[in-house]
Amino acid sequence: MKVDFLINKMSGGGAERVVSLLANYLVQKGLSIRIITFTGDDNYELDSRIKRIKLHSHPLFHSVVINGFFSLLSFYKNKNNRPDIISSHINLLGYLTIPIARIYNLKLIVSEHNNHYTKSTFAKKILWNNLYPLASAVTILTQFDQEYFSKRNKNVWLMPNPCTFQTVKENDIKFSDSKEILAIGDVNRYDHKGFDNLIYIAKSVLTKHPDWTFKIVGKGDDGITYLKKLSEELGIQDNIVFTGYRTDIKNLLLNTAIFVLPSRYEGLPMTLLEAMSQGVCCIAFDCISGPSDIITHGENGSLVENQNIDDMALKLSELISSPEKRKQFKLNAPKALDKFSIENVGHNWTELIEQVTKS
């Protein structure tokens, strides 16, 4: 069985991390896996049996989608290059993968990595309403999207993201005297990830707890420049650390007191899954989809009214002042993640591939 994963790039991001995990899992199950990209470098460790195809040299247009269309059309023109199934991921890639799958009569699974409500642009609506009905299957991250996409494709699968890390056992959860609050994400997308609001939240928290530090991990020179300036304007620059892109996320999580997710919108946040898998005390805005699928409020983490920055600052201060509450969340966090294990998610993907192959 030959499966091609298609995605814009593999240089960083939650969807890219998901593709690397699924590809590694499926190749270990005996499938022939290729990952095809159209721009960017590689930042994820892949099984040596996975073949990388980089269609990065078709500079007719500025658009990755248009360039990718002609590059992939030419690549698949050779019958020997065609897979049994295409797995298409993120953004507007369906504009190139769905027509090409129809041209060459290939099975195609398209995957959504955000909820339909917050990413409902004009281009997306055309894609969802006119092209998604032609796909063999559509995968979504949360129940929130089930009804919407079921009206556009008869074969919709609820397929959560797999957690990157092995879930720690209760006896291995570490307790430290850390006074660090951690946030992770693409800093250039600070509006999406809510890092601009996080700076204002930090200002309020640090007024009560000046010995604590906020650490923001992620690439993005423009975003870092903007957020640094904002933190300087608020006079808290000494308590805000920007690390840039890091590969030692697990180590960072193990040495933090609280993980915060201030996003304005999410699909199913990989960083929150990773933090809870390592037994970290977590708090998140209850945005439309994602955090509430992972956190049970008051049991294994804290959910804050969506974008209520005053309440987020208050709840963070309460966690800082309550080591016992942080301990409770740490101990309970990993117990909620069985359904997000790579074994469970990977098994579901195997079933989907088998179903699409036989259909």
N, C-alpha and C positions, 0 to 999 in steps of 0.2 A: 504494500500500500504506500503510495507516494503522496505526501501532503506538503504543500507550499504555504508557509506563513508569509503574508505580505503586509508590510508596515512601512511608513515613511522613512523611519530611521531607527537605529538601535543605540543612540548616543545618550539616552537618559529619559526617564519618565516612567509612570506607573504602568501604562499599557505595554511599553517596551519590556519592562521587567516581567509582566505576565507572559508575554510571548516567549521570552527566554526560558521561563519555568515550564511552560507547556511543551515547548519544543524538546527540552531536555527529558521530560517525563516520557513523551511519546516515542522518542528515538530509543529509549531504554526498553520500551515495550515491543520493539521490533519494527516500527514504522520507519520508512525512509523520509527524512525531514530536510527541507531546505527553508532558509529564511531569506527573503528577497526584500531589499530596501532600495530607495531612490535618492537618498542623500545622507550625509552625516557619517560619523565614526562609530565604532563599537565600544560599548562600555559594560557589557555583560558576559559572564563566563558561559561558554557554550560547550556541550559535549562534542568531542572531536569528530563524532560521526555525523554531525549536522553540517550540511553544506551551505556556505554563505554565497549568495548571488547579489552582487552590487550593480544595479543598473543606474549608475550615477553619471553617465556621460552622453546625455542626449539633450544638448543645450539649445533647443529650438525656441523654447519659451521660458518665461520666468516661473511659471506655475509648475510645481512638483507633480501635480495631478496630470497635467497635459503632457509633460515630458515623460512621466511614468507610463501613460497610456501607450505612447508610440514605442517606448523601450520594451514594455511587456508584450505588446502586440507582436513586435519583431522577434522577441525571445521565444514566445510560444508558437510562432509560425512553424518552427521545427518541431515535428510531432514527438521527437525523442525528448524534448524539453518539457512536455506537458505532464502535469501531475494528475492523480486521480481526484484530488480535492484541493481547492484553494481556501485558505482561511485568511480573511481580510480584516484588518484592524485599524481603527481610529480615524477620526476626522472625516474628510471627504473622499477617502480612498475608494469607496464604493462606486464613484463616478468612473473609475477606470477598470476596477476588477469585475463589476457586474456585466458591463457590455462585452468585455473580453471573454468572460466565462460563457456568455451566450454565443459569441462568435465561434468559439472552439468547442462548444458543447461540454463544458467542464462543470462539475459539481462545485458549489460555492457556499461557504458559511461566512456571513458577515457578523462582526461583533461590535456592539456598542460599549463604550467605556465611560459614558456619562449618561445622566438621565435626560429624557427627551425635553423636559420642561425648561431647563436652564440652557440647553444648547440648541434651541429651536430657531435657528436662523432660516432665512429664506432659502438658501442653498441646501440646507439640511432637509427642509420640508419637501423640496422637490425630490431629493434623493430618497427620502423615506416613503413618500407617497407614490412615486413613479417607478423607482428601480428596486426597492426592497422586495416588492411582491415577486420579483423574478429570481431572487436568491433561493437556494435549496433550503437554507435555514438561517435564522437570526438568533444570536445570543444576546441576552441582557443581564445586567448585574443584580437588579433588585426587583421585587414584586411590584414596586411603584410603576415600572414600565410595561408590565405584562399586558394589560388591556390595550394600551396604545399601540404596541407593535403587533399584537395579535390581530388587529384590524387591517394590518398591512402585509402580513405574511402568515400563512397557516401553520408554519412550523417554527414556533418561538420557544427557545429553551432558556430557563433561568439558570445562569451559569456564573456564580460568584467568582471573584478573583481568588486564586490560591495564595496562601500566605508564603512569603519568601523563606522564612526561618522555621526551623523545627521548634515546636512549642516546648517551652521549658517545663520541667516537672516542679511541683510545689516545693520539694526539698531543695531544689537548685535555685530558687528565686533569691536574689541578692538584696540585702538591705544596707543602705549606705547613708552617710551624712551629707549627701549631695544637696546643694542649694541651687540647682540648675533646672530651668524650664526649657524644654526642647521643642522645636518645630522644624519640620522637614518638608521641602518641596522646591519646585522650580521658582527661583526668586524673581525672575523676569515676569512671571505670571502672578505678581504679588496681589493683583486685584482678585483673581480667581481664588488664590490660596489665602486671602485675607491677611497677608503679612502687614499691610498698611494699618489695618485696624489693630493688629497685634502690638504695634508700637505704642498706640494710644492706651491699650490695655496694660502694657508694661509700665507706662508712666504712672497709672493709678496704683498698680500693685507695688511698685518700687517705693512709692511714697510711704507705705506701711512696712515694707520689707526691703530696705535698701541694701541688705547684704546678699540678696539673691541676684541671679543672672539669667537672662534670656539668650538662648543660643539658636540661631536660625541657620539651618544646613541646607545647601542647595546651590546649584550653579545659577549664573545670571548677573553679569557685570552691571548692566543698566539698572536692574532692580536693586542690587546691593547699593549702588551709588545713591539712588533715590531714598531708600530706607535709612541709610546712614545719615543723610542730610536731615531727614525727618527726626531721627533720634537725637541729633545734635540740636535741632531747634527746640526740642522738648527737654534738653539738658540731661539725657539718660544714656549718652553714648558710651559711657564707661561700663554700663551694665548690659549692653547689647553686643553680642558676638556674632559675626558673620564668618562662617568657615569656608564658604564656597562648596564645590562638589566634593563629596567624601565617599569612599568605598567601605569604610569601617563603621557602617550604620549600627550593626549589632553591638559593637563595643560602646558606641555613643549612647545607645539606649540603656545599656547595663549600668551606665554611670550618670544617669540623670534621675531627678526626683519626680518630675511630672512631664508628661508629653501632652502638648496642646495642639488641637486641630482647629484653626480659626477660619476654615474655608467658607466662602460664600456659597459654593455648590460643589458637589462631588458625584461620582458614580458610586464606587465602593472603594474607599481610600486605602491604598496599599500601606501607607505609612502608619495608619491606625492599626491595621491588622498586625504589622510587624511589631509595633510597640506593645500591644497586648500579648502577643505571643511570647515576649520576653519578660512578662510580669512587671510591666511599667504602669504606674498610676496614670490614667488617661482622662482627659476632659476635652469635649468637642462641642462646637455649635451644632445644634440639631437641624442642619440644613435639609433640604427637601428629601434627599435620599442618601443612604450610605451609613452615617454614624449610628442611626437607630437600628440598623440591621446588625450591628456589631455590639454596641453597648446597651446593656440593660441598666437604665439610670438608677443610681443609688446602690447597685449591687456590685457591678464590676467596672464602674466608671461613672462619669458625670456628663449629662447632656444639658446644654444651656440653650435657652430660647434663641432661635436663629438670629444672629447678628445683633443681639443685645449686648453691646460691649461693656456697659456698666455692670450687668449681671455676670458676665464672664470674668471681669476683674474681681468682683465680689467672691465668686465661687473659687477662683484661683487663690485668693487670699485665705479663704476658709480652709482649703486643702493644705496650704503652707502652714497654717496654724494647727492642723490636726494630723499629726503623724499616724494616729490610729486609723483614721479614715483612708489615708494613703496606703497603709498596710493592707487594709481590707480590699481595696481595689486591686492592689498588686497580686494578692493571693488568688482572687477570683477571676482576673482577666484571662489567663490562659485557658480556663475551663470552658470558655464560650466559643472556642475556635475550631472545634472538631470538623465542622462542615466546611471550613476553609482550608483544610489540609490539602497538600498537593496530591495525596493519594485519593482523596474523595473527589476533588475537582477533576483530576486527571482521569479517573475512572468514568466520570460523567462525559468528559470529552471523547473518550474512547467509544462510549455508547452512541454518542451523537455522530461520530464519524462512520461507525458501522451502519447506523440508520440511514444516513445520507447516501452512503455507497449503495445500499440495497434499494433505495427509492427510485 
